[in-house]
Amino acid sequence: KAVKVRQRVQQQFEDEPEFQAIEAAVEARAHRETGNGKASHEALGRACRFVKNADPAAALAVSKACFALGKEAEGERIVADAVRANHEDVELVAAAKEVLKDAGREEVIGRIVDAQVEEMLGLTQRALDLAKKAQLAEAQAVIAEAVAGLPNNVGVLVAAAQINLLILSQKGLVSEVATRVRGYLATLEKLAPGTERVVKMGAFFKELLLRTDTGGAA
């Protein structure tokens, strides 16, 4: 029944990676339950491909399928990537731990989840601490490295936007920095639309541009 249902709705959401990832993961588990090993692993392969462009919540659904089909290493990697992508989401972190617990992998929770959170918090905080000490070049270097590795991490992007806005406020309009801020804010609007701090940073950015004679061309 699960396979039949997903066949009816698959085309309606063919452009949504989140749906496609979850749909393929469900299909993989359904085929496993009916004893169709080949179809099960083919569906899991699709799920793992789609998960690269899906949100963390969808990724956890795929990781469950990986564990169910005995792909522990792949399941652990997907959980780690999901947590790394949004370590500030308390519910997501809790869900990730639950996935590992249900899979009988409680012994790796510290390494897979807690370590990822600590690493991201430490890296982001280091950049913010450098900015507070007016070591803006150093702060920018650290946060740029974090963004390169975690381009869709909300916490990292917020810190990156804050640091670059600070550079603009102290050094005046610098085209390269303004371009970075625009990019960070645009991504944040997609990942966390309407979030108070994102809205405030957007307003502050516009204010900084208005203060300059060439703001409209930046």
Secondary structure per residue as TSV (DSSP state, phi and psi in degrees):
chain	resnum	aa	ss	phi	psi
A	1	K	-	360.0	-39.8
A	2	A	H	-61.6	-42.4
A	3	V	H	-64.6	-41.2
A	4	K	H	-65.2	-41.2
A	5	V	H	-62.9	-45.5
A	6	R	H	-66.6	-29.7
A	7	Q	H	-66.5	-33.6
A	8	R	H	-72.6	-32.2
A	9	V	H	-105.9	-7.6
A	10	Q	G	-55.7	-46.7
A	11	Q	G	-68.4	-25.9
A	12	Q	G	-65.2	-26.9
A	13	F	G	-124.5	31.7
A	14	E	T	-66.3	-17.8
A	15	D	T	-97.5	6.4
A	16	E	-	-109.9	106.0
A	17	P	H	-60.2	-33.0
A	18	E	H	-61.9	-48.8
A	19	F	H	-63.4	-45.1
A	20	Q	H	-61.7	-38.7
A	21	A	H	-65.2	-47.6
A	22	I	H	-66.3	-42.6
A	23	E	H	-58.9	-45.4
A	24	A	H	-67.5	-35.6
A	25	A	H	-66.2	-42.6
A	26	V	H	-63.3	-42.6
A	27	E	H	-60.9	-41.5
A	28	A	H	-60.5	-43.3
A	29	R	H	-71.1	-34.8
A	30	A	H	-65.4	-44.9
A	31	H	H	-65.4	-33.4
A	32	R	H	-63.2	-42.6
A	33	E	H	-66.9	-28.4
A	34	T	T	-93.2	3.5
A	35	G	T	83.0	13.1
A	36	N	-	-95.1	83.6
A	37	G	H	-62.5	-41.3
A	38	K	H	-63.4	-48.8
A	39	A	H	-64.1	-34.6
A	40	S	H	-62.9	-47.9
A	41	H	H	-72.2	-30.8
A	42	E	H	-65.6	-42.3
A	43	A	H	-65.4	-39.6
A	44	L	H	-64.7	-37.1
A	45	G	H	-60.8	-41.4
A	46	R	H	-64.5	-42.3
A	47	A	H	-59.9	-42.2
A	48	C	H	-68.0	-30.3
A	49	R	H	-73.0	-43.8
A	50	F	H	-67.0	-30.5
A	51	V	G	-65.5	-20.5
A	52	K	G	-62.1	-28.2
A	53	N	G	-112.7	10.1
A	54	A	S	-98.0	164.4
A	55	D	-	-76.9	164.8
A	56	P	H	-56.7	-37.3
A	57	A	H	-62.3	-42.5
A	58	A	H	-66.1	-35.0
A	59	A	H	-61.1	-38.5
A	60	L	H	-65.2	-34.3
A	61	A	H	-63.8	-39.5
A	62	V	H	-68.6	-38.5
A	63	S	H	-62.5	-36.0
A	64	K	H	-60.5	-42.3
A	65	A	H	-64.3	-39.3
A	66	C	H	-60.2	-46.6
A	67	F	H	-64.8	-39.6
A	68	A	H	-63.2	-31.1
A	69	L	T	-98.2	11.3
A	70	G	T	81.2	14.6
A	71	K	-	-96.7	66.6
A	72	E	H	-60.8	-43.9
A	73	A	H	-61.6	-43.7
A	74	E	H	-67.3	-39.1
A	75	G	H	-62.4	-43.0
A	76	E	H	-64.8	-40.9
A	77	R	H	-63.0	-42.6
A	78	I	H	-66.0	-40.5
A	79	V	H	-62.4	-45.4
A	80	A	H	-61.1	-42.7
A	81	D	H	-64.9	-38.8
A	82	A	H	-63.8	-44.5
A	83	V	H	-67.7	-41.1
A	84	R	H	-62.5	-32.0
A	85	A	H	-71.7	-26.2
A	86	N	T	-154.5	69.7
A	87	H	T	-69.8	-14.8
A	88	E	T	-83.2	-11.6
A	89	D	-	-80.9	100.9
A	90	V	H	-60.0	-41.5
A	91	E	H	-65.8	-39.0
A	92	L	H	-64.7	-45.1
A	93	V	H	-60.5	-42.7
A	94	A	H	-64.0	-40.1
A	95	A	H	-65.4	-38.4
A	96	A	H	-62.9	-42.3
A	97	K	H	-63.5	-38.6
A	98	E	H	-65.8	-38.5
A	99	V	H	-60.4	-45.8
A	100	L	H	-66.1	-38.3
A	101	K	H	-63.7	-46.2
A	102	D	H	-63.2	-28.9
A	103	A	T	-85.5	2.0
A	104	G	T	74.4	26.1
A	105	R	-	-114.9	36.0
A	106	E	G	-58.7	-29.6
A	107	E	G	-67.8	-16.3
A	108	V	G	-104.2	3.7
A	109	I	H	-57.4	-42.9
A	110	G	I	-61.1	-42.6
A	111	R	I	-76.3	-40.6
A	112	I	I	-81.4	-40.3
A	113	V	I	-105.7	-60.9
A	114	D	I	-59.5	-40.4
A	115	A	H	-65.1	-37.1
A	116	Q	H	-64.6	-43.7
A	117	V	H	-62.2	-46.7
A	118	E	H	-62.1	-42.0
A	119	E	H	-62.3	-46.4
A	120	M	H	-68.3	-41.8
A	121	L	H	-63.5	-40.7
A	122	G	H	-65.5	-44.3
A	123	L	H	-65.8	-44.7
A	124	T	H	-65.2	-43.7
A	125	Q	H	-64.9	-35.8
A	126	R	H	-60.7	-44.5
A	127	A	H	-64.0	-42.6
A	128	L	H	-66.7	-37.2
A	129	D	H	-65.0	-39.6
A	130	L	H	-64.5	-39.2
A	131	A	H	-64.5	-39.9
A	132	K	H	-63.9	-27.9
A	133	K	T	-88.0	9.3
A	134	A	T	66.6	19.2
A	135	Q	-	-92.8	69.1
A	136	L	H	-67.9	-38.1
A	137	A	H	-63.2	-43.1
A	138	E	H	-66.4	-41.6
A	139	A	H	-62.0	-43.2
A	140	Q	H	-62.4	-39.9
A	141	A	H	-64.1	-43.1
A	142	V	H	-66.8	-46.9
A	143	I	H	-71.6	-30.8
A	144	A	H	-64.6	-37.7
A	145	E	H	-64.7	-41.1
A	146	A	H	-65.2	-42.5
A	147	V	H	-65.3	-38.7
A	148	A	H	-61.4	-37.8
A	149	G	H	-83.9	-27.3
A	150	L	-	-133.0	68.7
A	151	P	T	-65.4	-15.9
A	152	N	T	-117.8	21.5
A	153	N	-	-88.3	118.5
A	154	V	H	-60.1	-47.3
A	155	G	H	-61.0	-42.8
A	156	V	H	-66.1	-42.2
A	157	L	H	-66.4	-37.9
A	158	V	H	-62.0	-46.6
A	159	A	H	-62.2	-40.7
A	160	A	H	-62.6	-44.0
A	161	A	H	-64.1	-42.8
A	162	Q	H	-61.2	-46.1
A	163	I	H	-65.3	-42.1
A	164	N	H	-72.2	-31.1
A	165	L	H	-66.5	-36.5
A	166	L	H	-64.5	-39.9
A	167	I	H	-61.5	-43.9
A	168	L	H	-64.1	-40.7
A	169	S	H	-68.4	-27.9
A	170	Q	H	-96.0	-31.5
A	171	K	H	-108.1	-1.8
A	172	G	-	83.3	-178.7
A	173	L	-	-68.0	119.1
A	174	V	-	-121.8	116.7
A	175	S	H	-53.0	-43.9
A	176	E	H	-62.9	-42.0
A	177	V	H	-69.1	-41.5
A	178	A	H	-61.2	-38.1
A	179	T	H	-64.7	-40.8
A	180	R	H	-62.9	-44.4
A	181	V	H	-60.6	-44.5
A	182	R	H	-57.1	-43.3
A	183	G	H	-64.7	-44.7
A	184	Y	H	-62.4	-45.6
A	185	L	H	-66.9	-37.3
A	186	A	H	-63.7	-41.1
A	187	T	H	-68.3	-40.7
A	188	L	H	-63.9	-35.1
A	189	E	H	-63.5	-28.9
A	190	K	H	-81.6	-38.7
A	191	L	H	-82.5	-35.5
A	192	A	S	-139.8	62.9
A	193	P	T	-61.8	134.8
A	194	G	T	79.4	-0.3
A	195	T	-	-63.0	136.7
A	196	E	H	-54.6	-48.0
A	197	R	H	-69.1	-31.1
A	198	V	H	-68.3	-42.2
A	199	V	H	-62.2	-43.5
A	200	K	H	-64.7	-41.0
A	201	M	H	-66.0	-37.3
A	202	G	H	-63.1	-41.7
A	203	A	H	-66.6	-40.1
A	204	F	H	-65.9	-38.4
A	205	F	H	-62.0	-45.1
A	206	K	H	-62.0	-38.3
A	207	E	H	-64.2	-41.4
A	208	L	H	-62.9	-40.0
A	209	L	H	-66.2	-38.4
A	210	L	H	-67.7	-23.3
A	211	R	T	-74.1	-17.7
A	212	T	S	-102.1	151.1
A	213	D	T	-69.3	-29.1
A	214	T	T	-105.6	17.8
A	215	G	G	-56.0	-40.8
A	216	G	G	-65.6	-21.2
A	217	A	G	-98.6	-3.4
A	218	A	-	-75.6	360.0
